[in-house]
């Protein structure tokens, strides 16, 4: 019996347990699409390839295993680059399967002939072209291993149509096993434990490395034995719930900055000291630092660690557990909470009281009331990201996340992430809070959601502008010179209605909750377009503004 290259890929992915693949059809990948369908992979055909990569990225976040997407040659490839770059900077394990022009037509001016591998090389962990149909399973093994070993990231496998379409004798194979979880060395573990045991005002900060390690039990045991107040960020948020007694998410980002400035010991696990931490400058020089990271170059990046634990976050925490002492830092936590609530008192009042026009803080609070902590929240935008990340709480892993808060600052990922979230968790309510600017990037993915019957609720925080840019320009060059930042009132909900979804436009506080309830009960992909105060900015805007200023 014979099998072609496209069917070999379907067979391999089915053996690996891959459920979904995302992309747009194309002539160069016809055999691939046929093979995926033949072996029961659910194909989600999107309206723009960047959304396909973002959905694969989201699948990796919500499952902890690599997401898969497919791109056709030429513009299909180039359209996917934004999603690939975002996955690379977010350390997301994504396997990109990409068509190309036929091998037989190299250097003949073939349709969509271009050097895709050299273009994508700086944005992936590994890339290659497969020239031999029989070696497809081997190449896929290499791709998946590279996506997951060490620091995760996207990989790129280019597949010519005359390799995909060629038939060979069928053969059996087994996908390779995943890499083992590296454990830090004993000397570093004892040194870290000594620092942690001596702490009076400790703080634990966990990032995406915590999320990809899938280490809920290890983290819970460590936190509850040491009594360290903690905050989980990025794709690690929700590994322990936001409302855990030792979490400082109740006082939000303000609480994080305030706590860092006073902490004597900071344990940072699977998180980078990037621009959001002022490249380490927001951490006082007197604080001792314990870094846990699977990537060697991160251990001392932007701040020398007093103890560096090189390895998987969960494995490191498990190894630390017998070495750390039982401790109680409740007095320190109570002081933080009291001071933090004083800082955010005005924000708390905004959550509780109606405003006209609607304040984004109030909008988020009303949405939280309607959907509760059992929902999955995705936030997309500039100022919108701050309001959503601080205002929403969820009890699930990756229950509140945003790609626009990542290193690429990638707007437009909210709707693709929501679609993938609903596919992975069909029993959960999925909610997107999107800026009106962000909505424009991938709003047409509502068509994807309608065609595939993937219901979720998108709330547009509509301040009629690229809000963070507008307010930064006001700070920098003055209100009278704001340029390319105004959008005006646009009825995005009507676009969604036109594609078969549910939509409402909201201008008054009392209409927010009823509209959200109707959206939820519609059973359709839904857009509630809420007009909010265009004069409001977030505390994140001055930070963004300062990051772009130079002496």
C-alpha positions in Angstrom: 0.0 0.0 0.0 1.3 3.5 -0.8 0.9 6.8 1.0 1.8 10.3 -0.2 3.6 13.0 1.8 0.5 14.9 2.8 -1.1 11.8 4.3 2.2 10.9 6.1 1.9 14.3 7.9 -1.7 13.6 8.8 -0.8 10.1 10.1 2.1 11.6 12.1 0.0 14.4 13.7 -2.8 11.9 14.5 -0.3 9.7 16.3 0.9 12.7 18.3 -2.6 13.5 19.4 -2.9 16.8 17.5 -6.6 17.8 17.3 -6.5 21.1 15.4 -4.6 22.8 12.6 -5.2 26.3 11.5 -4.6 28.0 8.1 -5.8 28.9 4.6 -6.0 26.6 1.7 -3.6 26.9 -1.3 -2.7 24.9 -4.3 0.9 24.2 -3.1 -0.5 22.4 0.1 -3.4 20.5 -1.4 -2.0 17.1 -0.5 -1.3 18.3 3.1 -4.8 19.5 3.6 -6.2 16.2 2.2 -3.9 14.2 4.5 -4.9 16.2 7.6 -8.5 15.7 6.9 -8.1 12.0 6.1 -6.5 11.4 9.6 -9.1 13.3 11.6 -7.3 16.6 12.3 -9.9 19.3 12.5 -9.0 22.0 10.1 -9.9 25.6 11.0 -9.7 27.7 7.9 -9.2 31.4 8.8 -9.4 34.7 6.9 -5.8 35.8 7.4 -2.7 33.7 8.0 -1.5 35.7 10.9 -4.6 34.6 12.7 -3.8 31.0 11.9 -0.4 31.2 13.6 -1.9 33.1 16.5 -4.5 30.3 17.0 -1.7 27.7 17.0 0.1 29.9 19.5 -3.0 30.0 21.7 -3.4 26.3 21.4 0.1 25.9 22.8 -0.7 28.2 25.7 -4.0 26.5 26.6 -2.8 22.9 26.2 0.8 23.1 27.1 1.7 21.2 23.9 2.7 22.5 20.5 0.1 24.1 18.3 0.1 23.4 14.5 -0.7 25.7 11.6 -0.3 25.5 7.8 0.6 28.3 5.4 0.6 28.2 1.6 3.5 29.6 -0.3 4.4 33.2 -1.0 1.9 35.6 0.4 0.5 32.9 2.7 3.9 32.6 4.2 4.5 36.4 4.4 1.1 36.9 6.0 2.0 34.5 8.7 5.3 36.2 9.7 3.7 38.5 12.4 2.2 35.5 14.2 5.5 33.6 14.0 7.5 36.6 15.3 5.0 37.0 18.2 5.3 33.3 19.0 9.1 33.5 18.9 9.2 36.5 21.4 6.6 34.8 23.6 8.5 31.5 23.6 5.5 29.6 22.3 6.0 26.1 20.8 4.3 26.4 17.4 4.9 24.0 14.4 4.5 25.9 11.1 4.0 23.7 8.1 4.5 25.7 4.9 4.2 25.1 1.2 6.6 26.4 -1.4 7.1 26.3 -5.2 7.9 22.9 -6.7 11.5 21.6 -6.5 11.5 21.0 -10.2 10.9 24.7 -10.8 13.8 26.2 -8.8 15.2 29.3 -10.4 12.7 29.2 -13.2 10.5 32.1 -12.1 7.9 29.8 -10.6 4.6 31.1 -9.1 5.4 32.4 -5.6 9.0 31.4 -5.8 11.0 32.9 -2.9 13.6 32.0 -0.4 11.3 31.5 2.5 13.7 29.7 4.8 16.3 32.5 4.9 13.5 35.0 5.5 12.1 33.1 8.5 15.4 31.9 10.0 15.9 34.7 12.6 12.3 34.3 13.9 12.3 30.5 14.6 14.2 28.1 16.7 14.7 25.7 13.8 13.8 25.6 10.1 14.3 23.3 7.2 13.1 22.1 3.8 12.1 18.5 3.4 13.3 17.1 0.1 12.4 13.4 0.6 8.9 12.1 1.2 10.1 9.1 3.2 11.8 11.4 5.7 8.7 13.5 6.5 8.1 11.7 9.9 11.8 12.2 10.8 11.6 15.9 10.0 8.4 16.3 12.0 10.1 14.6 15.0 12.9 17.1 14.7 10.5 20.0 14.4 8.4 19.0 17.5 11.6 18.3 19.6 13.0 21.7 18.7 9.7 23.4 19.5 9.6 22.0 23.0 13.2 21.4 24.2 14.9 24.0 26.3 13.2 27.4 25.9 10.1 26.7 23.7 9.5 28.5 20.4 8.2 28.2 16.9 9.7 26.0 14.2 9.3 26.1 10.4 9.1 23.1 8.1 8.9 23.9 4.3 7.3 21.2 2.2 7.4 21.4 -1.6 4.3 20.1 -3.5 6.3 17.5 -5.3 7.4 16.1 -1.9 3.9 16.3 -0.4 2.2 14.8 -3.5 4.7 12.0 -4.1 3.6 8.5 -3.0 5.9 6.0 -1.3 5.4 2.6 0.3 3.4 3.0 3.5 5.4 2.3 6.7 4.8 2.4 10.4 6.5 4.8 12.8 6.2 6.2 16.3 6.6 9.9 17.2 9.6 10.6 19.4 9.2 11.1 23.1 9.3 14.6 24.6 12.5 15.9 26.2 13.1 15.3 29.9 12.8 18.1 32.4 16.2 19.4 33.4 16.9 19.8 37.2 19.3 22.5 38.5 22.5 21.5 40.2 22.7 20.8 43.9 25.0 23.7 44.8 22.7 26.2 43.2 19.7 24.7 44.9 21.2 24.9 48.4 22.3 28.5 47.8 18.8 29.5 46.6 17.2 27.8 49.6 19.6 29.6 52.0 18.5 33.0 50.4 14.8 32.1 50.5 15.0 30.9 54.2 16.6 34.2 55.3 14.0 36.4 53.6 11.9 38.8 55.6 10.0 40.4 52.7 10.1 37.9 49.9 8.2 38.0 46.5 7.7 35.3 44.0 7.2 36.3 40.3 6.3 33.6 37.8 6.0 33.9 34.1 5.4 31.8 31.0 8.0 29.3 32.0 5.7 28.4 34.9 2.8 28.0 32.4 4.7 25.7 29.9 6.1 23.6 32.8 2.5 22.6 33.9 3.7 22.7 37.5 0.6 23.5 39.5 1.3 21.0 42.2 5.0 21.9 42.6 4.2 25.6 42.7 1.4 25.3 45.1 3.5 23.2 47.5 6.4 25.6 47.3 4.3 28.8 47.8 2.3 27.3 50.7 5.3 26.0 52.5 7.4 29.2 52.2 4.4 31.5 52.6 5.8 33.8 49.9 3.4 36.4 48.4 3.3 35.8 44.7 2.1 37.1 41.4 1.9 35.1 38.1 2.2 36.9 34.8 1.9 36.3 31.1 1.1 32.7 30.2 1.8 31.5 33.7 -1.1 33.4 35.2 -3.8 31.1 36.6 -1.5 28.2 37.4 -2.6 29.1 40.9 -5.8 31.1 40.9 -5.7 34.9 41.1 -7.7 34.8 44.4 -5.3 32.5 46.1 -4.7 33.8 49.7 -1.0 34.6 48.9 -1.6 36.1 45.5 -1.2 39.9 45.2 -3.4 40.1 42.1 -6.0 41.8 44.2 -3.8 44.9 44.2 -2.7 44.4 40.6 0.3 45.9 38.7 0.5 48.7 41.3 1.0 46.0 43.9 3.7 44.3 41.9 5.7 47.5 41.5 5.3 48.5 45.1 6.2 45.0 46.4 9.3 44.8 44.2 10.5 48.1 45.5 10.4 46.9 49.1 11.2 43.2 48.8 14.5 41.9 50.2 14.3 38.6 48.2 12.8 38.1 44.7 12.3 34.6 43.3 11.8 35.0 39.5 10.7 31.8 37.7 10.4 31.6 34.0 10.1 35.3 33.4 12.4 37.8 31.7 13.4 41.2 33.3 12.4 43.0 30.1 11.2 46.6 29.5 8.1 46.1 31.7 10.6 45.6 34.6 12.6 48.6 33.3 15.2 46.0 32.3 15.7 45.1 35.9 16.0 48.7 37.1 12.7 48.5 39.0 14.2 46.0 41.3 16.1 47.6 44.2 19.9 46.9 44.3 19.6 45.6 47.9 17.2 42.8 46.9 18.7 39.3 46.5 17.6 37.6 43.4 16.9 33.9 42.8 16.4 33.2 39.1 14.8 30.0 37.7 15.0 29.6 34.0 15.4 26.9 31.4 17.4 29.2 29.2 21.0 29.9 30.3 21.2 33.4 28.8 18.3 34.6 31.0 19.8 33.7 34.4 21.9 36.9 34.6 20.2 39.0 31.9 19.7 42.7 33.0 20.4 41.7 36.7 23.1 39.4 38.2 21.4 36.6 40.1 22.5 35.8 43.6 21.4 32.2 42.9 20.7 30.9 39.4 18.8 27.7 38.9 19.1 26.5 35.4 16.3 24.0 34.5 12.6 23.4 34.2 10.6 25.6 36.6 8.5 22.7 38.0 11.6 20.5 38.4 13.4 23.3 40.2 10.6 24.0 42.6 10.2 20.3 43.4 13.9 20.1 44.1 13.8 23.2 46.3 10.8 22.0 48.4 12.7 19.8 50.9 15.4 22.5 51.3 13.1 25.5 52.1 11.7 26.1 55.6 8.1 26.4 56.6 7.5 30.1 57.0 4.7 32.6 57.5 4.9 36.1 55.9 1.3 37.1 56.6 2.4 40.3 58.3 4.3 41.4 55.2 1.4 40.4 53.0 -1.1 42.3 55.1 1.1 45.4 54.9 1.3 45.1 51.1 -2.4 44.6 50.8 -3.3 47.6 53.0 -0.8 49.9 51.1 -1.9 48.6 47.8 -5.6 49.2 48.4 -4.7 52.8 49.3 -3.0 53.2 45.9 -5.9 51.8 44.0 -8.7 53.3 46.0 -9.8 55.6 43.1 -9.9 52.6 40.8 -12.0 50.6 43.2 -14.5 53.4 43.3 -14.6 53.5 39.5 -15.5 49.8 39.4 -18.4 50.4 41.8 -19.9 53.6 40.4 -21.5 54.4 37.1 -20.0 57.1 34.9 -21.1 59.0 31.9 -19.3 58.5 29.5 -18.5 54.9 30.5 -15.1 54.4 32.1 -13.1 51.4 30.9 -12.5 50.3 34.5 -16.3 50.2 35.1 -16.8 48.3 31.8 -14.4 45.6 32.9 -16.0 45.4 36.4 -19.4 44.9 34.8 -18.1 42.2 32.5 -16.5 40.4 35.5 -19.8 40.5 37.3 -21.6 38.9 34.4 -19.1 36.2 33.4 -17.4 35.5 36.8 -14.1 33.7 37.6 -15.1 30.5 35.6 -14.6 32.3 32.3 -11.4 32.6 30.2 -10.5 36.3 29.4 -8.3 37.5 26.6 -7.3 41.2 26.4 -6.1 43.0 23.3 -5.0 46.6 23.0 -2.9 49.3 24.5 -4.7 51.0 27.4 -7.3 48.3 27.1 -4.7 45.7 28.1 -4.0 47.4 31.4 -7.7 47.7 32.3 -8.3 44.1 31.4 -5.3 42.5 33.0 -5.9 44.4 36.3 -9.6 44.1 36.3 -10.3 40.5 35.3 -9.8 37.5 37.5 -10.1 33.8 36.5 -9.5 30.6 38.4 -8.1 28.8 35.3 -4.7 28.4 33.8 -4.1 31.2 31.3 -7.5 32.5 32.4 -6.5 36.1 31.9 -3.9 36.8 29.2 -2.8 39.3 26.6 -0.4 39.2 23.7 -0.3 43.0 23.4 1.5 43.0 26.8 4.2 40.8 25.3 7.6 41.7 23.9 6.2 42.2 20.3 3.3 44.2 21.7 1.2 42.4 19.2 -2.2 43.9 18.7 -4.9 41.8 17.0 -4.3 38.5 18.7 -7.4 38.7 21.0 -10.0 37.3 18.6 -7.7 34.5 17.3 -6.8 33.5 20.8 -10.5 33.5 21.9 -11.4 31.2 19.0 -8.6 28.7 20.0 -9.6 29.0 23.7 -13.2 28.0 22.9 -12.0 25.1 20.8 -9.8 23.8 23.6 -12.3 24.6 26.3 -15.8 24.2 24.7 -17.4 24.1 28.2 -16.0 27.5 29.2 -17.3 31.0 28.5 -14.6 32.9 26.5 -14.5 36.7 26.6 -12.3 39.1 24.6 -11.8 42.7 25.7 -10.6 44.4 22.6 -9.6 48.0 21.8 -11.3 49.4 18.8 -8.0 49.7 17.0 -7.1 46.1 17.8 -10.4 44.9 16.5 -9.5 46.0 13.0 -6.6 43.6 12.6 -8.5 40.3 12.9 -12.2 41.3 13.2 -12.9 39.2 10.1 -12.1 36.1 12.1 -15.7 36.4 13.3 -16.5 34.8 9.9 -14.2 31.9 10.9 -16.0 31.6 14.2 -19.5 31.7 12.6 -18.6 29.1 9.9 -17.1 26.7 12.5 -19.8 27.5 15.2 -17.3 28.7 17.8 -19.2 31.1 20.1 -17.5 33.7 22.3 -18.1 37.3 23.4 -16.0 40.2 22.2 -16.4 43.4 24.1 -15.0 46.4 22.2 -13.6 49.1 24.5 -14.4 51.8 22.0 -12.6 55.1 22.8 -12.6 56.1 19.1 -8.8 56.2 18.9 -5.6 54.4 19.2 -5.8 55.4 22.8 -2.3 54.7 24.1 -0.7 56.4 21.1 -3.1 59.3 21.2 -2.4 60.0 24.9 1.3 59.5 24.4 1.3 62.1 21.7 -0.7 64.4 23.9 2.1 64.1 26.5 4.9 64.5 24.0 3.8 67.0 21.3 0.5 68.3 22.6 -3.2 67.7 22.0 -3.4 70.0 19.0 -0.8 67.9 17.1 -2.2 64.4 17.6 -1.6 62.6 14.3 -3.0 59.3 12.9 -4.5 58.3 16.2 -8.2 59.2 15.9 -10.6 56.5 14.7 -14.1 57.9 15.4 -17.3 56.0 16.2 -17.5 52.8 14.1 -20.2 50.2 14.4 -18.1 47.0 14.6 -21.1 45.1 16.0 -22.8 45.6 12.6 -19.9 44.0 10.8 -20.3 41.0 13.1 -24.0 40.9 12.5 -23.4 41.0 8.8 -21.3 37.8 9.1 -23.9 36.0 11.0 -22.9 36.8 14.6 -24.7 38.7 17.3 -24.1 42.4 17.9 -25.1 45.4 20.1 -24.0 49.0 20.5 -23.9 50.3 24.1 -23.6 53.9 25.2 -25.0 53.9 28.8 -23.8 52.1 32.0 -27.2 50.5 32.7 -27.2 48.8 29.3 -23.8 47.0 29.7 -24.8 44.0 31.8 -28.1 43.3 29.9 -26.3 43.4 26.5 -23.5 41.1 27.7 -26.1 38.6 29.0 -27.9 38.7 25.7 -24.6 38.1 23.9 -23.8 35.1 26.1 -27.3 33.6 25.6 -27.3 34.1 21.9 -25.1 31.1 21.4 -23.3 32.9 18.6 -20.0 34.7 18.2 -21.0 38.0 19.6 -19.7 41.6 19.6 -20.8 44.2 22.2 -19.4 47.5 21.1 -19.2 49.8 24.1 -18.6 53.6 23.7 -16.2 54.6 26.5 -14.6 57.8 27.7 -12.1 59.0 25.1 -10.2 61.2 27.6 -9.3 58.3 29.9 -5.8 56.9 29.8 -4.2 54.1 31.9 -1.1 54.1 34.2 0.6 52.0 31.5 0.7 54.9 29.0 3.3 57.0 30.9 5.5 53.8 31.1 5.1 53.3 27.4 5.8 57.0 26.7 8.9 57.0 28.9 10.3 53.8 27.2 10.4 55.7 23.9 12.1 58.8 25.3 15.9 59.3 24.8 18.3 61.8 26.3 
